[in-house]
Amino acid sequence: MALVGRRNGRNFGYGRQLSYAGPQALKDMFGGGHYGTVKAHCDRWQAFVKWCRSEQGPGINDARQIDRKVLADYAAYLRDVVRRGDLAVSTAQNRLSSVNRTMAALRGDQYVKLPSPSKALCMQRTGVRQSMPQGQDLDQVKLIADALCRHHQLRAAAIVMLARATGMRLREAILADLPRLSREANDLGRINIQDGTKGGRAGASAPRWIPVDGHVRDALKFARQISPAGSRNLIAPHETYLCLLQQVIRPSRDIMHTHDLKGFHELRAAYACGRYEQITQQRAPINGGHFCRVDRNLDREARRQVSYELGHARIDVIAAYIGGQS
């Protein structure tokens, strides 16, 4: 356990510093697992701690002093930041949600929280993409992959290629069963994304078949070539998923940024736009297309298909990738 004092002591026994206590409580709550989730909550908690120590904040360093009024004041502060245009609504909501989760971890109960981050902000996230996805140009993606290879980040290059060619999430690309996918590509002309999927959506109950083209074959071929010996995916037998994130993914992001790619998720959105255009023969809405006004039935069918291929259960989520129905 990460408790360093009595449970009823400063920061509920998790140490003297608020910035330290939150992450330790979260690690306890998640049992040392769910690294990505814990890191996201920790980063947002640190933003809250920074506000607590600022002139606008309450100037506290003990979680026992945090009550609902403190959380409401933080929500009001975030609301002002959003209205100035310095923060997205979704980011503000995520920060409030993470503060709720961290307070629950520290306290061991749900007594001090904001019941609804969106209501606390008096704002709703749109869930509709407002900017064209980066990485739509396949030549640009090849340049990024080449740059990663030059910096000896071959596995990051493979992930970039897989994400753009298949729409896989980062975790899915890392854990993809490459021999199986290659076999399916050769025998069936399509692949079933099952490994590393979100929310337990795997197996026969949740098939996710992706059509295979030359880009998919090239991405799979390259990934198999650089897959560590004795592994079916991009993680070496002696390596952990966390280790790969820290030693490969984190440094590769700087290289991607220099080539105008914010992150791997942009490649997933680029795939979605490409698939929408293949199905409708029209540009995606975020790329200036207005096909949804011409044939709403085909537009909806395309959105349903792209949603399925990305592993989402709801069609409305696709607006975050390709734009809304105007």
C-alpha positions in Angstrom: 0.0 0.0 0.0 1.1 3.6 -0.7 -0.3 4.9 2.6 2.5 6.7 4.4 0.6 7.7 7.6 -2.6 7.2 9.4 -5.7 7.1 7.1 -7.2 10.0 9.0 -4.0 12.0 8.7 -2.8 14.7 6.3 -4.0 14.0 2.8 -5.8 10.9 4.3 -2.5 9.3 5.0 -1.0 9.7 1.6 1.8 12.1 2.5 2.4 15.8 3.1 2.1 17.1 -0.5 -1.2 17.2 -2.4 0.7 16.7 -5.6 2.1 13.4 -4.3 -0.9 12.1 -2.5 -3.3 12.1 -5.4 -1.2 9.9 -7.7 -0.4 7.5 -4.8 -4.1 7.1 -4.0 -4.9 6.5 -7.7 -2.2 3.8 -7.9 -3.8 2.1 -4.9 -7.2 2.3 -6.4 -6.2 0.8 -9.7 -3.9 -1.8 -8.1 -0.8 -0.7 -10.0 -2.5 -1.4 -13.4 -4.3 0.7 -16.0 -1.1 2.8 -16.5 -2.6 5.0 -19.2 -5.8 5.7 -17.2 -3.8 6.5 -14.0 -1.4 8.8 -15.9 -4.3 10.7 -17.4 -5.9 11.2 -14.0 -2.6 12.2 -12.5 -1.9 14.8 -15.1 -5.3 16.4 -14.7 -4.9 16.2 -10.9 -1.6 18.1 -11.1 -3.5 20.9 -13.0 -5.9 21.0 -10.1 -3.1 21.2 -7.6 -1.5 24.0 -9.5 -4.7 25.9 -9.4 -5.0 25.2 -5.6 -1.6 26.9 -5.1 -2.3 29.8 -7.4 -3.6 33.2 -6.5 -7.1 32.2 -7.8 -7.1 29.0 -5.8 -7.8 28.3 -2.1 -4.1 27.9 -1.1 -4.5 24.5 0.4 -2.1 21.5 0.4 -4.3 19.0 2.3 -7.0 17.0 0.6 -9.0 17.0 3.9 -9.7 20.7 3.3 -11.2 20.1 -0.1 -14.9 20.3 0.0 -17.7 20.7 -2.6 -17.2 24.5 -2.6 -13.6 24.1 -3.5 -14.6 21.9 -6.4 -17.3 24.4 -7.5 -14.8 27.2 -7.4 -12.4 25.1 -9.6 -15.3 24.5 -12.1 -15.9 28.3 -12.2 -12.2 28.9 -12.9 -12.2 26.3 -15.7 -15.4 27.8 -17.1 -13.7 31.2 -17.4 -10.7 29.6 -19.1 -12.9 27.9 -21.6 -14.8 31.1 -22.4 -11.5 32.9 -23.0 -10.7 30.2 -25.7 -7.7 28.8 -23.8 -9.2 25.4 -23.1 -11.5 23.0 -24.8 -14.8 22.1 -23.1 -13.9 18.4 -23.3 -10.6 19.1 -21.5 -12.3 21.0 -18.8 -14.8 18.2 -18.3 -12.1 15.6 -18.2 -10.2 17.6 -15.5 -13.2 17.8 -13.3 -13.9 14.1 -13.8 -10.3 13.2 -12.8 -10.6 15.4 -9.7 -13.7 13.5 -8.8 -12.0 10.2 -9.3 -8.9 11.2 -7.4 -10.9 12.6 -4.4 -12.7 9.2 -4.3 -9.4 7.4 -4.2 -8.0 9.7 -1.5 -11.1 9.7 0.7 -12.3 6.1 0.1 -15.9 7.4 -0.5 -17.9 9.5 -3.0 -18.9 12.2 -0.6 -16.9 15.1 -2.0 -17.5 15.4 -5.8 -19.2 17.3 -8.5 -22.2 15.1 -9.6 -22.1 16.4 -13.2 -18.9 18.1 -14.6 -20.9 19.3 -17.7 -23.6 20.9 -15.4 -20.9 22.4 -13.2 -19.3 24.0 -16.3 -22.7 25.0 -17.7 -21.3 23.8 -21.0 -21.7 20.8 -23.2 -18.9 19.3 -25.3 -19.9 19.1 -29.0 -18.2 15.8 -29.8 -17.8 17.1 -33.4 -14.4 17.5 -35.0 -13.6 21.1 -35.8 -10.3 20.6 -37.7 -9.1 18.4 -40.5 -7.2 15.3 -39.2 -3.5 15.3 -39.7 -1.9 12.4 -41.5 -4.5 12.1 -44.3 -1.7 12.5 -46.9 -0.2 9.1 -47.2 3.1 10.6 -48.5 3.4 12.6 -45.3 2.8 9.5 -43.2 5.6 7.7 -45.1 7.9 10.6 -44.4 7.1 10.3 -40.7 7.7 6.6 -40.7 11.0 7.1 -42.5 12.0 9.8 -39.9 11.2 7.4 -37.1 13.3 4.7 -38.7 16.2 7.0 -39.1 16.0 7.7 -35.3 16.0 3.9 -34.7 12.3 3.9 -33.7 11.2 1.1 -36.0 8.4 -0.1 -33.8 6.9 3.4 -33.6 7.1 3.6 -37.4 5.2 0.3 -37.6 2.5 1.6 -35.2 2.2 4.8 -37.4 1.7 2.7 -40.5 -0.8 0.3 -38.8 -2.8 3.2 -37.3 -3.1 5.0 -40.7 -3.8 1.9 -42.7 -6.3 0.2 -40.4 -7.6 2.8 -38.0 -6.3 0.9 -35.0 -5.9 2.6 -31.6 -2.3 2.9 -30.2 -2.9 -0.1 -27.8 -4.4 -2.2 -30.6 -1.5 -1.6 -32.9 1.0 -2.5 -30.2 -0.8 -5.7 -29.2 -2.0 -6.8 -32.7 -1.5 -10.5 -33.4 0.6 -10.0 -36.5 0.8 -13.6 -37.7 -3.0 -14.0 -37.4 -3.7 -10.7 -39.2 -1.3 -11.5 -42.0 -2.9 -14.9 -42.5 -6.4 -13.4 -42.6 -5.2 -10.7 -45.0 -3.8 -13.4 -47.4 -6.6 -15.9 -47.1 -9.7 -13.6 -46.6 -8.8 -10.2 -47.9 -9.8 -8.7 -44.6 -8.6 -8.6 -41.0 -10.4 -8.9 -37.7 -9.0 -6.4 -35.0 -9.4 -8.2 -31.7 -6.3 -7.6 -29.5 -6.0 -4.6 -27.2 -9.5 -3.5 -27.9 -11.4 -1.0 -25.7 -14.0 -2.0 -23.2 -13.6 -5.7 -23.6 -14.9 -5.6 -27.2 -13.2 -8.8 -28.5 -14.0 -12.3 -29.7 -16.8 -13.7 -31.7 -19.3 -11.5 -29.9 -17.7 -8.3 -31.3 -16.0 -9.0 -34.6 -14.3 -6.0 -36.3 -13.4 -6.8 -39.8 -11.3 -4.3 -41.8 -10.9 -4.5 -45.6 -7.4 -5.1 -46.8 -5.6 -3.1 -49.5 -2.0 -2.5 -50.4 -1.4 -0.1 -47.5 -2.7 -2.7 -45.0 -0.5 -5.4 -46.5 2.6 -3.1 -46.4 1.9 -2.1 -42.8 1.5 -5.7 -41.7 4.6 -6.8 -43.6 6.8 -4.1 -42.0 5.4 -4.8 -38.5 6.2 -8.5 -38.8 9.7 -7.8 -40.0 10.5 -5.6 -37.0 8.5 -7.6 -34.4 10.8 -8.7 -31.6 12.0 -12.3 -31.8 9.7 -14.7 -30.0 6.8 -12.3 -30.1 3.5 -12.2 -32.0 3.2 -8.5 -31.6 5.4 -5.4 -31.1 6.3 -6.2 -27.4 9.4 -8.2 -26.8 8.9 -11.3 -24.6 11.0 -9.7 -21.8 9.2 -6.4 -22.1 6.1 -4.9 -20.6 3.5 -2.7 -22.3 4.4 0.1 -19.9 8.1 -0.2 -20.8 7.3 0.1 -24.5 5.2 3.2 -23.8 8.0 4.8 -21.9 11.0 3.8 -24.0 9.5 3.9 -27.5 6.2 5.8 -27.7 7.1 8.7 -25.5 10.3 9.7 -27.4 8.7 9.1 -30.8 6.1 11.8 -30.2 8.7 14.5 -30.4 9.7 13.3 -33.9 6.0 13.1 -34.9 5.4 16.7 -33.7 8.3 18.0 -35.9 6.4 16.5 -38.9 3.1 18.1 -38.0 1.4 15.1 -36.4 -0.1 15.7 -33.0 -0.4 12.0 -32.1 -1.4 8.5 -33.1 -5.1 9.3 -32.7 -5.0 11.7 -35.6 -4.1 8.8 -37.9 -7.2 7.0 -36.7 -9.3 10.0 -37.7 -7.5 10.2 -41.1 -8.4 6.5 -41.7 -12.0 7.3 -40.9 -12.1 10.2 -43.4 -10.5 8.0 -46.0 -13.0 5.2 -45.5 -16.0 7.6 -45.6 -14.7 8.9 -48.9 -14.2 5.4 -50.3 -17.8 4.5 -49.4 -19.6 7.6 -50.5 -17.1 8.8 -53.3 -17.4 12.2 -51.6 -15.2 14.2 -49.3 -15.7 13.8 -45.6 -17.6 16.8 -44.0 -14.5 17.9 -42.1 -12.7 18.1 -45.4 -15.3 20.4 -46.9 -17.7 17.8 -48.2 -21.5 18.3 -48.1 -22.7 14.9 -49.2 -24.7 14.4 -46.0 -27.1 17.1 -47.4 -27.4 15.3 -50.8 -27.9 11.7 -49.7 -28.6 11.3 -46.0 -29.2 7.6 -46.2 -25.8 6.8 -47.7 -24.1 9.3 -45.4 -25.7 7.5 -42.4 -24.7 4.1 -43.8 -21.1 5.2 -44.3 -21.0 6.5 -40.8 -22.4 3.2 -39.5 -19.7 1.3 -41.4 -16.8 3.5 -40.3 -18.1 3.3 -36.7 -18.0 -0.5 -36.9 -14.5 -0.5 -38.3 -13.2 1.8 -35.6 -14.7 -0.4 -32.8 -17.4 2.0 -31.7 -20.9 0.9 -30.8 -22.6 4.3 -31.5 -22.8 6.0 -34.9 -22.8 9.5 -33.4 -19.2 9.1 -32.1 -18.0 9.2 -35.8 -18.7 13.0 -35.9 -15.5 13.3 -33.7 -13.5 11.8 -36.6 -15.1 13.0 -39.8 -17.3 16.0 -38.8 -21.0 16.4 -38.2 -24.1 16.2 -40.3 -24.8 19.8 -41.3 
